[in-house]
Amino acid sequence: MPDKKPRDVRPTLAAVADRAGTSIPTVSKALRGGTDVAAATRERILRVASELGYTQPKDVASAAGTEPGPGLVDFVLASGESSWTNRALSGVEGAASDADLDVVITLVRPNSDWADRVLRRASCGTILAVVEPTLDQWRRLSEAGRPVVLLDPMVSPPRGVGSVGAMNWQGGRSAAEHLVELGHTRVAVIDVSDAYEYSRARLDGFRSVLAAAGLELAPVDHVHVGWERDAARVAAVSMLSRPGRPTAVFAITETLALGVYDAAAELKLSIPGDVSVVGFDDLPEAGWASPPMTTVQQPIAEMAASALRMLLRIGRSTTDSDGHAPREELATRLIVRRSTAPIEP
C-alpha cells in the first residue's frame, strides 16, 4: 500500500531516490522521460514516485516559463567578473555535468532580490558563493524547503546549512611562517573586514605565528580597506611612507596584494628588495604580477565541486543525525614565488 504521509508535505526527489535505491539525477532523468535510464530502473522509479505521491513541480516551472526543473541547480554569485568566479564556475559545472545537472547562474545585483529569482525555479538546491543572505532571504529559502550550501562562507552558516571553504586559519599561518623564516620582524596586514569569517581566520592564523615568535602586529600596521585594489594602494602608501615602515605585507586577498604592488611602484620601492608581499588565493593574476607573487593557494574549483556534491548528498534533508549541517574545509598551501625575500643582514 502507498505510504501515509502528513497532510501538505510534498515528497521530494531525494525521497524517491532513497526509496528506489538510485541517485537524484537518475530519478530526475526518468521522470523527465530521459532515454538513457534502464527500463527496469525507470519502472521502479515511476512506481515509487506514484506510491509516494510525488508530482513534478509544473506550477513553479510554468511561472518561470521553463520546463520542470529538478535537473537544475542554482549557483548564486556576488560577482561575475573575476578569476575567482571563473574557477568556481568551472568546479561547479564539472561536478554538475558528472551528475547530469544543468547550472543556472544568478548574480547578486543592487536593488534586485536574487532569492525571488531563485525561488521562481524548481531546482535541486542552491549554492551561494561569497554571498551573505538577509534574514528574510534565509527565511524564504527555508520555508520553500530549498537545500542550500555556502561556498567560501562569509559568516557562520545558520543551523542546518552546509558549507565548503578553505583552511583559512592554516593558510594565514603558513604566510606568517614564511615571512618569519625570512627574518621579517615588522610586518603589516591589509585586511578586508573583521566581519567576515574567512578574513578573521586568516588573520588569526597569521597572528598565532607572530605570537609564538615573540612578535606583535602593531595596530597601525593592520588596516581594513574593503574589497577595492585602490583602497589597498592608499593604505599601503601610508604604511610604507612611515619611519620604521614594515618590511613585509600580508594581504588577505590578491586584489589587495596588487594594491600593495601599486603603492610600491608609486613610492619607487622594490618588491621584494624593500618590501616583501604575500597574497591569498593563487589566481592567475598572482603569476602575472611583476614580480610573480608569493601567495597562499586555496583550491577554488575543488571547493566549488565539493559544494555541488554536498548539495546533492543532503537533498531536502539539511542536517545529519546529530542535527548539524556538514562542513568541509579543503587544504591550502603556500606558493613561493619572487615577491618575498630574506631581510638583508
PAZADO-609034 format. One record per residue (C-alpha): residue in one letter; x negated, y negated, z negated. Coordinates in Angstrom, 3 decimals, decimal comma, m for minus. Example, Ala and Ser with C-alpha at 12.3 -4.5 7.8 and 13.67 -1.06 7.14 Angstrom:
# residues 2
pt rest: a c1: m12,300 c2: 4,500 c3: m7,800
pt rest: s c1: m13,670 c2: 1,060 c3: m7,140
***
This chain:
# residues 345
pt rest: m c1: 0,000 c2: 0,000 c3: 0,000
pt rest: p c1: m1,103 c2: m3,581 c3: 0,506
pt rest: d c1: m2,783 c2: m5,125 c3: m2,497
pt rest: k c1: m0,684 c2: m7,501 c3: m4,515
pt rest: k c1: m2,255 c2: m10,940 c3: m4,637
pt rest: p c1: m1,482 c2: m14,088 c3: m6,591
pt rest: r c1: 1,014 c2: m16,482 c3: m5,012
pt rest: d c1: m0,554 c2: m19,239 c3: m2,851
pt rest: v c1: m4,054 c2: m17,697 c3: m2,965
pt rest: r c1: m5,148 c2: m17,133 c3: 0,628
pt rest: p c1: m7,517 c2: m14,231 c3: 1,312
pt rest: t c1: m10,928 c2: m15,191 c3: 2,682
pt rest: l c1: m13,208 c2: m13,851 c3: 5,376
pt rest: a c1: m15,557 c2: m12,770 c3: 2,592
pt rest: a c1: m12,791 c2: m10,670 c3: 1,027
pt rest: v c1: m12,040 c2: m8,982 c3: 4,357
pt rest: a c1: m15,745 c2: m8,320 c3: 4,953
pt rest: d c1: m16,192 c2: m6,864 c3: 1,475
pt rest: r c1: m13,185 c2: m4,537 c3: 1,781
pt rest: a c1: m14,127 c2: m3,489 c3: 5,334
pt rest: g c1: m17,760 c2: m2,855 c3: 4,382
pt rest: t c1: m19,192 c2: m5,192 c3: 7,007
pt rest: s c1: m20,500 c2: m8,765 c3: 7,380
pt rest: i c1: m18,661 c2: m12,068 c3: 7,592
pt rest: p c1: m19,928 c2: m12,754 c3: 11,165
pt rest: t c1: m18,706 c2: m9,322 c3: 12,309
pt rest: v c1: m15,285 c2: m9,956 c3: 10,785
pt rest: s c1: m15,187 c2: m13,364 c3: 12,448
pt rest: k c1: m16,010 c2: m11,903 c3: 15,871
pt rest: a c1: m13,471 c2: m9,107 c3: 15,520
pt rest: l c1: m10,681 c2: m11,488 c3: 14,531
pt rest: r c1: m11,577 c2: m13,842 c3: 17,397
pt rest: g c1: m11,433 c2: m10,957 c3: 19,877
pt rest: g c1: m15,175 c2: m10,716 c3: 20,487
pt rest: t c1: m16,139 c2: m7,838 c3: 22,756
pt rest: d c1: m19,390 c2: m6,913 c3: 21,010
pt rest: v c1: m17,753 c2: m5,204 c3: 18,000
pt rest: a c1: m17,413 c2: m1,404 c3: 17,980
pt rest: a c1: m13,831 c2: m0,228 c3: 18,451
pt rest: a c1: m13,765 c2: 1,673 c3: 15,147
pt rest: t c1: m15,147 c2: m1,325 c3: 13,271
pt rest: r c1: m12,630 c2: m3,665 c3: 14,897
pt rest: e c1: m9,745 c2: m1,334 c3: 13,995
pt rest: r c1: m10,931 c2: m1,142 c3: 10,365
pt rest: i c1: m11,295 c2: m4,934 c3: 10,120
pt rest: l c1: m7,848 c2: m5,587 c3: 11,601
pt rest: r c1: m6,286 c2: m3,048 c3: 9,251
pt rest: v c1: m7,962 c2: m4,587 c3: 6,191
pt rest: a c1: m7,043 c2: m8,121 c3: 7,290
pt rest: s c1: m3,417 c2: m7,004 c3: 7,608
pt rest: e c1: m3,455 c2: m5,321 c3: 4,198
pt rest: l c1: m4,878 c2: m8,417 c3: 2,540
pt rest: g c1: m2,562 c2: m10,753 c3: 4,410
pt rest: y c1: m5,444 c2: m12,643 c3: 5,991
pt rest: t c1: m4,484 c2: m15,052 c3: 8,786
pt rest: q c1: m6,670 c2: m17,272 c3: 10,927
pt rest: p c1: m6,514 c2: m20,915 c3: 9,762
pt rest: k c1: m4,970 c2: m22,139 c3: 13,014
pt rest: d c1: m3,363 c2: m25,166 c3: 11,375
pt rest: v c1: m6,770 c2: m26,524 c3: 10,437
pt rest: a c1: m8,239 c2: m25,740 c3: 13,846
pt rest: s c1: m5,315 c2: m27,343 c3: 15,626
pt rest: a c1: m5,711 c2: m30,526 c3: 13,615
pt rest: a c1: m9,336 c2: m30,686 c3: 14,687
pt rest: g c1: m8,480 c2: m29,953 c3: 18,307
pt rest: t c1: m10,589 c2: m26,794 c3: 18,406
pt rest: e c1: m10,281 c2: m23,052 c3: 18,290
pt rest: p c1: m10,123 c2: m21,416 c3: 14,818
pt rest: g c1: m13,460 c2: m21,873 c3: 13,181
pt rest: p c1: m14,576 c2: m19,108 c3: 10,806
pt rest: g c1: m17,536 c2: m18,662 c3: 13,190
pt rest: l c1: m18,745 c2: m22,167 c3: 12,323
pt rest: v c1: m20,991 c2: m23,551 c3: 9,612
pt rest: d c1: m21,150 c2: m27,261 c3: 8,757
pt rest: f c1: m24,517 c2: m28,967 c3: 8,377
pt rest: v c1: m24,301 c2: m32,452 c3: 6,845
pt rest: l c1: m27,381 c2: m34,669 c3: 7,175
pt rest: a c1: m28,292 c2: m38,056 c3: 5,763
pt rest: s c1: m30,174 c2: m38,916 c3: 8,958
pt rest: g c1: m30,525 c2: m37,515 c3: 12,459
pt rest: e c1: m33,718 c2: m39,326 c3: 13,377
pt rest: s c1: m36,682 c2: m37,802 c3: 11,584
pt rest: s c1: m39,172 c2: m34,979 c3: 11,884
pt rest: w c1: m37,817 c2: m33,589 c3: 8,596
pt rest: t c1: m34,363 c2: m33,353 c3: 10,168
pt rest: n c1: m35,737 c2: m31,656 c3: 13,278
pt rest: r c1: m37,409 c2: m28,955 c3: 11,217
pt rest: a c1: m34,334 c2: m28,454 c3: 9,040
pt rest: l c1: m32,120 c2: m28,146 c3: 12,125
pt rest: s c1: m34,479 c2: m25,594 c3: 13,610
pt rest: g c1: m34,290 c2: m23,454 c3: 10,471
pt rest: v c1: m30,508 c2: m23,613 c3: 10,150
pt rest: e c1: m29,896 c2: m22,968 c3: 13,840
pt rest: g c1: m32,221 c2: m19,971 c3: 13,904
pt rest: a c1: m30,574 c2: m18,338 c3: 10,891
pt rest: a c1: m27,096 c2: m19,176 c3: 12,224
pt rest: s c1: m27,938 c2: m17,622 c3: 15,585
pt rest: d c1: m29,052 c2: m14,441 c3: 13,844
pt rest: a c1: m25,644 c2: m14,377 c3: 12,105
pt rest: d c1: m23,745 c2: m15,173 c3: 15,344
pt rest: l c1: m22,564 c2: m18,518 c3: 13,965
pt rest: d c1: m22,391 c2: m21,965 c3: 15,534
pt rest: v c1: m23,615 c2: m25,047 c3: 13,670
pt rest: v c1: m21,585 c2: m28,264 c3: 13,571
pt rest: i c1: m23,705 c2: m31,295 c3: 12,632
pt rest: t c1: m22,215 c2: m34,206 c3: 10,704
pt rest: l c1: m24,257 c2: m37,332 c3: 9,992
pt rest: v c1: m23,542 c2: m39,421 c3: 6,920
pt rest: r c1: m22,693 c2: m42,898 c3: 8,215
pt rest: p c1: m21,768 c2: m46,112 c3: 6,376
pt rest: n c1: m18,036 c2: m46,689 c3: 5,977
pt rest: s c1: m17,237 c2: m43,164 c3: 7,116
pt rest: d c1: m16,242 c2: m40,259 c3: 4,876
pt rest: w c1: m18,154 c2: m37,197 c3: 6,072
pt rest: a c1: m16,126 c2: m34,966 c3: 3,736
pt rest: d c1: m12,927 c2: m35,784 c3: 5,624
pt rest: r c1: m14,569 c2: m34,795 c3: 8,898
pt rest: v c1: m15,895 c2: m31,550 c3: 7,462
pt rest: l c1: m12,603 c2: m30,552 c3: 5,868
pt rest: r c1: m10,702 c2: m31,008 c3: 9,129
pt rest: r c1: m12,502 c2: m27,906 c3: 10,389
pt rest: a c1: m12,311 c2: m24,293 c3: 9,270
pt rest: s c1: m15,833 c2: m23,015 c3: 8,662
pt rest: c c1: m17,810 c2: m20,503 c3: 6,638
pt rest: g c1: m19,085 c2: m23,309 c3: 4,444
pt rest: t c1: m21,169 c2: m26,468 c3: 4,262
pt rest: i c1: m24,882 c2: m27,152 c3: 3,844
pt rest: l c1: m25,702 c2: m30,633 c3: 2,539
pt rest: a c1: m29,240 c2: m31,786 c3: 3,378
pt rest: v c1: m30,605 c2: m34,600 c3: 1,190
pt rest: v c1: m27,035 c2: m35,810 c3: 0,649
pt rest: e c1: m25,569 c2: m36,958 c3: m2,662
pt rest: p c1: m21,771 c2: m36,487 c3: m2,599
pt rest: t c1: m19,497 c2: m38,704 c3: m4,647
pt rest: l c1: m17,399 c2: m37,193 c3: m7,412
pt rest: d c1: m14,343 c2: m37,475 c3: m5,174
pt rest: q c1: m16,104 c2: m35,641 c3: m2,344
pt rest: w c1: m17,167 c2: m32,857 c3: m4,705
pt rest: r c1: m13,575 c2: m32,598 c3: m5,930
pt rest: r c1: m12,126 c2: m32,309 c3: m2,428
pt rest: l c1: m14,681 c2: m29,726 c3: m1,331
pt rest: s c1: m13,943 c2: m27,689 c3: m4,460
pt rest: e c1: m10,179 c2: m27,936 c3: m4,095
pt rest: a c1: m10,467 c2: m26,792 c3: m0,483
pt rest: g c1: m12,441 c2: m23,733 c3: m1,642
pt rest: r c1: m15,309 c2: m24,727 c3: 0,647
pt rest: p c1: m18,594 c2: m22,985 c3: m0,231
pt rest: v c1: m21,458 c2: m25,490 c3: m0,483
pt rest: v c1: m25,240 c2: m25,146 c3: m0,631
pt rest: l c1: m27,560 c2: m28,104 c3: m1,228
pt rest: l c1: m30,768 c2: m28,231 c3: 0,814
pt rest: d c1: m33,601 c2: m30,154 c3: m0,897
pt rest: p c1: m31,196 c2: m31,343 c3: m3,614
pt rest: m c1: m31,417 c2: m34,960 c3: m4,708
pt rest: v c1: m29,644 c2: m34,286 c3: m8,003
pt rest: s c1: m28,920 c2: m31,214 c3: m10,097
pt rest: p c1: m26,093 c2: m29,311 c3: m8,373
pt rest: p c1: m22,706 c2: m29,108 c3: m10,094
pt rest: r c1: m21,761 c2: m25,797 c3: m11,665
pt rest: g c1: m21,081 c2: m23,193 c3: m9,018
pt rest: v c1: m23,025 c2: m24,906 c3: m6,196
pt rest: g c1: m26,074 c2: m23,127 c3: m4,766
pt rest: s c1: m29,283 c2: m24,914 c3: m3,807
pt rest: v c1: m32,532 c2: m24,337 c3: m1,940
pt rest: g c1: m35,567 c2: m26,543 c3: m2,381
pt rest: a c1: m39,333 c2: m26,519 c3: m2,701
pt rest: m c1: m41,579 c2: m26,018 c3: m5,713
pt rest: n c1: m41,909 c2: m29,777 c3: m6,109
pt rest: w c1: m43,496 c2: m29,677 c3: m9,553
pt rest: q c1: m46,221 c2: m27,337 c3: m8,330
pt rest: g c1: m46,677 c2: m29,489 c3: m5,226
pt rest: g c1: m47,267 c2: m32,607 c3: m7,299
pt rest: r c1: m49,640 c2: m30,649 c3: m9,490
pt rest: s c1: m51,720 c2: m29,461 c3: m6,515
pt rest: a c1: m52,054 c2: m33,050 c3: m5,241
pt rest: a c1: m53,393 c2: m34,211 c3: m8,611
pt rest: e c1: m55,735 c2: m31,240 c3: m8,986
pt rest: h c1: m57,275 c2: m32,058 c3: m5,618
pt rest: l c1: m57,883 c2: m35,709 c3: m6,497
pt rest: v c1: m59,261 c2: m34,942 c3: m9,970
pt rest: e c1: m61,618 c2: m32,328 c3: m8,493
pt rest: l c1: m62,894 c2: m35,039 c3: m6,122
pt rest: g c1: m63,757 c2: m37,221 c3: m9,136
pt rest: h c1: m60,928 c2: m39,770 c3: m8,968
pt rest: t c1: m60,047 c2: m41,190 c3: m12,364
pt rest: r c1: m57,995 c2: m44,249 c3: m11,325
pt rest: v c1: m55,077 c2: m43,017 c3: m9,259
pt rest: a c1: m51,725 c2: m44,506 c3: m8,268
pt rest: v c1: m48,337 c2: m43,148 c3: m7,244
pt rest: i c1: m45,901 c2: m44,692 c3: m4,774
pt rest: d c1: m42,504 c2: m43,215 c3: m5,514
pt rest: v c1: m39,009 c2: m43,216 c3: m4,039
pt rest: s c1: m36,877 c2: m43,399 c3: m7,191
pt rest: d c1: m36,696 c2: m41,705 c3: m10,547
pt rest: a c1: m33,012 c2: m40,993 c3: m9,815
pt rest: y c1: m33,879 c2: m38,070 c3: m7,549
pt rest: e c1: m34,667 c2: m34,611 c3: m8,850
pt rest: y c1: m37,397 c2: m33,759 c3: m6,337
pt rest: s c1: m39,130 c2: m37,100 c3: m6,886
pt rest: r c1: m39,190 c2: m36,629 c3: m10,661
pt rest: a c1: m40,505 c2: m33,068 c3: m10,286
pt rest: r c1: m43,371 c2: m34,132 c3: m8,021
pt rest: l c1: m44,334 c2: m36,914 c3: m10,399
pt rest: d c1: m44,107 c2: m34,659 c3: m13,473
pt rest: g c1: m46,378 c2: m32,081 c3: m11,848
pt rest: f c1: m48,858 c2: m34,802 c3: m10,929
pt rest: r c1: m48,847 c2: m36,279 c3: m14,440
pt rest: s c1: m49,394 c2: m32,859 c3: m16,030
pt rest: v c1: m52,816 c2: m32,566 c3: m14,389
pt rest: l c1: m53,810 c2: m36,098 c3: m15,325
pt rest: a c1: m52,884 c2: m35,442 c3: m18,938
pt rest: a c1: m54,907 c2: m32,216 c3: m19,024
pt rest: a c1: m57,892 c2: m34,140 c3: m17,648
pt rest: g c1: m57,521 c2: m36,898 c3: m20,264
pt rest: l c1: m56,333 c2: m39,425 c3: m17,672
pt rest: e c1: m53,287 c2: m41,670 c3: m17,590
pt rest: l c1: m51,152 c2: m43,142 c3: m14,847
pt rest: a c1: m51,107 c2: m46,842 c3: m15,666
pt rest: p c1: m47,634 c2: m48,445 c3: m15,416
pt rest: v c1: m48,958 c2: m50,956 c3: m12,895
pt rest: d c1: m50,109 c2: m48,062 c3: m10,699
pt rest: h c1: m46,706 c2: m46,373 c3: m10,473
pt rest: v c1: m44,082 c2: m48,120 c3: m8,333
pt rest: h c1: m40,667 c2: m47,213 c3: m6,906
pt rest: v c1: m40,084 c2: m48,544 c3: m3,409
pt rest: g c1: m37,183 c2: m46,568 c3: m1,961
pt rest: w c1: m37,464 c2: m44,893 c3: 1,427
pt rest: e c1: m38,954 c2: m47,542 c3: 3,696
pt rest: r c1: m42,504 c2: m47,467 c3: 5,050
pt rest: d c1: m42,837 c2: m51,244 c3: 4,956
pt rest: a c1: m41,825 c2: m51,382 c3: 1,293
pt rest: a c1: m44,654 c2: m48,925 c3: 0,585
pt rest: r c1: m47,027 c2: m51,136 c3: 2,556
pt rest: v c1: m46,123 c2: m54,187 c3: 0,463
pt rest: a c1: m46,561 c2: m52,256 c3: m2,797
pt rest: a c1: m49,857 c2: m50,747 c3: m1,681
pt rest: v c1: m51,251 c2: m54,144 c3: m0,652
pt rest: s c1: m50,555 c2: m55,392 c3: m4,182
pt rest: m c1: m52,116 c2: m52,286 c3: m5,759
pt rest: l c1: m55,216 c2: m52,270 c3: m3,599
pt rest: s c1: m55,881 c2: m56,016 c3: m3,915
pt rest: r c1: m56,289 c2: m55,998 c3: m7,697
pt rest: p c1: m59,623 c2: m55,827 c3: m9,525
pt rest: g c1: m60,208 c2: m52,254 c3: m10,680
pt rest: r c1: m57,915 c2: m51,011 c3: m7,918
pt rest: p c1: m57,061 c2: m47,296 c3: m7,700
pt rest: t c1: m59,405 c2: m45,150 c3: m5,658
pt rest: a c1: m56,640 c2: m42,720 c3: m4,669
pt rest: v c1: m52,895 c2: m42,934 c3: m3,984
pt rest: f c1: m50,357 c2: m40,106 c3: m4,059
pt rest: a c1: m47,204 c2: m40,933 c3: m2,092
pt rest: i c1: m44,061 c2: m38,929 c3: m2,859
pt rest: t c1: m43,213 c2: m38,714 c3: 0,877
pt rest: e c1: m45,298 c2: m39,018 c3: 4,023
pt rest: t c1: m43,318 c2: m42,038 c3: 5,190
pt rest: l c1: m44,525 c2: m43,838 c3: 2,071
pt rest: a c1: m48,054 c2: m42,493 c3: 2,577
pt rest: l c1: m48,086 c2: m44,054 c3: 6,052
pt rest: g c1: m47,197 c2: m47,338 c3: 4,370
pt rest: v c1: m50,414 c2: m46,955 c3: 2,358
pt rest: y c1: m52,285 c2: m46,468 c3: 5,649
pt rest: d c1: m50,752 c2: m49,739 c3: 6,883
pt rest: a c1: m51,862 c2: m51,543 c3: 3,722
pt rest: a c1: m55,409 c2: m50,218 c3: 4,012
pt rest: a c1: m55,605 c2: m51,447 c3: 7,607
pt rest: e c1: m54,266 c2: m54,863 c3: 6,571
pt rest: l c1: m56,865 c2: m55,142 c3: 3,797
pt rest: k c1: m59,607 c2: m53,704 c3: 6,017
pt rest: l c1: m60,135 c2: m50,794 c3: 3,620
pt rest: s c1: m61,384 c2: m47,429 c3: 4,829
pt rest: i c1: m59,474 c2: m44,181 c3: 4,338
pt rest: p c1: m60,984 c2: m42,196 c3: 2,640
pt rest: g c1: m64,104 c2: m44,307 c3: 2,068
pt rest: d c1: m62,357 c2: m46,956 c3: m0,012
pt rest: v c1: m59,141 c2: m45,153 c3: m0,934
pt rest: s c1: m58,024 c2: m41,531 c3: m0,663
pt rest: v c1: m54,395 c2: m40,841 c3: 0,298
pt rest: v c1: m52,235 c2: m37,742 c3: m0,290
pt rest: g c1: m48,699 c2: m37,350 c3: 1,098
pt rest: f c1: m45,943 c2: m34,769 c3: 0,737
pt rest: d c1: m44,064 c2: m32,780 c3: 3,444
pt rest: d c1: m46,594 c2: m31,930 c3: 6,195
pt rest: l c1: m44,540 c2: m33,324 c3: 9,053
pt rest: p c1: m46,188 c2: m33,825 c3: 12,474
pt rest: e c1: m46,894 c2: m37,472 c3: 11,608
pt rest: a c1: m49,370 c2: m36,344 c3: 8,950
pt rest: g c1: m51,541 c2: m34,660 c3: 11,562
pt rest: w c1: m51,204 c2: m37,583 c3: 13,979
pt rest: a c1: m52,304 c2: m40,171 c3: 11,414
pt rest: s c1: m55,815 c2: m41,600 c3: 11,650
pt rest: p c1: m57,481 c2: m40,040 c3: 9,784
pt rest: p c1: m55,282 c2: m36,911 c3: 9,604
pt rest: m c1: m53,527 c2: m36,885 c3: 6,255
pt rest: t c1: m54,120 c2: m34,573 c3: 3,310
pt rest: t c1: m50,650 c2: m33,560 c3: 2,193
pt rest: v c1: m48,511 c2: m31,078 c3: 0,285
pt rest: q c1: m46,670 c2: m28,830 c3: 2,692
pt rest: q c1: m43,113 c2: m27,809 c3: 1,960
pt rest: p c1: m41,631 c2: m25,130 c3: 4,271
pt rest: i c1: m38,683 c2: m27,172 c3: 5,540
pt rest: a c1: m37,489 c2: m24,818 c3: 8,301
pt rest: e c1: m37,713 c2: m21,818 c3: 5,977
pt rest: m c1: m35,812 c2: m23,713 c3: 3,270
pt rest: a c1: m33,032 c2: m24,539 c3: 5,740
pt rest: a c1: m32,805 c2: m20,933 c3: 6,948
pt rest: s c1: m32,624 c2: m19,744 c3: 3,338
pt rest: a c1: m29,802 c2: m22,214 c3: 2,681
pt rest: l c1: m27,794 c2: m20,756 c3: 5,570
pt rest: r c1: m28,347 c2: m17,204 c3: 4,380
pt rest: m c1: m27,396 c2: m18,190 c3: 0,820
pt rest: l c1: m24,187 c2: m19,781 c3: 2,095
pt rest: l c1: m23,203 c2: m16,548 c3: 3,818
pt rest: r c1: m24,022 c2: m14,478 c3: 0,739
pt rest: i c1: m21,924 c2: m16,487 c3: m1,634
pt rest: g c1: m18,976 c2: m16,873 c3: 0,755
pt rest: r c1: m15,998 c2: m18,138 c3: m1,176
pt rest: s c1: m17,416 c2: m16,911 c3: m4,489
pt rest: t c1: m19,993 c2: m19,515 c3: m5,535
pt rest: t c1: m21,215 c2: m18,007 c3: m8,800
pt rest: d c1: m22,952 c2: m14,825 c3: m9,820
pt rest: s c1: m21,920 c2: m12,506 c3: m12,620
pt rest: d c1: m23,369 c2: m14,898 c3: m15,243
pt rest: g c1: m21,363 c2: m17,838 c3: m13,917
pt rest: h c1: m24,461 c2: m19,537 c3: m12,468
pt rest: a c1: m24,942 c2: m20,538 c3: m8,848
pt rest: p c1: m28,008 c2: m19,235 c3: m7,002
pt rest: r c1: m31,059 c2: m21,467 c3: m6,829
pt rest: e c1: m34,150 c2: m20,855 c3: m4,705
pt rest: e c1: m37,455 c2: m22,733 c3: m4,681
pt rest: l c1: m39,927 c2: m21,959 c3: m1,912
pt rest: a c1: m43,663 c2: m22,316 c3: m2,438
pt rest: t c1: m45,606 c2: m25,433 c3: m1,458
pt rest: r c1: m49,296 c2: m25,592 c3: m0,580
pt rest: l c1: m51,903 c2: m28,301 c3: m0,274
pt rest: i c1: m53,168 c2: m29,003 c3: 3,259
pt rest: v c1: m56,554 c2: m30,734 c3: 3,040
pt rest: r c1: m57,420 c2: m32,986 c3: 5,966
pt rest: r c1: m59,561 c2: m36,119 c3: 6,230
pt rest: s c1: m57,697 c2: m38,719 c3: 4,182
pt rest: t c1: m59,323 c2: m37,632 c3: 0,898
pt rest: a c1: m62,969 c2: m37,618 c3: m0,129
pt rest: p c1: m65,099 c2: m37,401 c3: m3,292
pt rest: i c1: m65,908 c2: m40,542 c3: m5,233
pt rest: e c1: m69,336 c2: m41,818 c3: m4,218
pt rest: p c1: m71,847 c2: m41,458 c3: m7,093
***
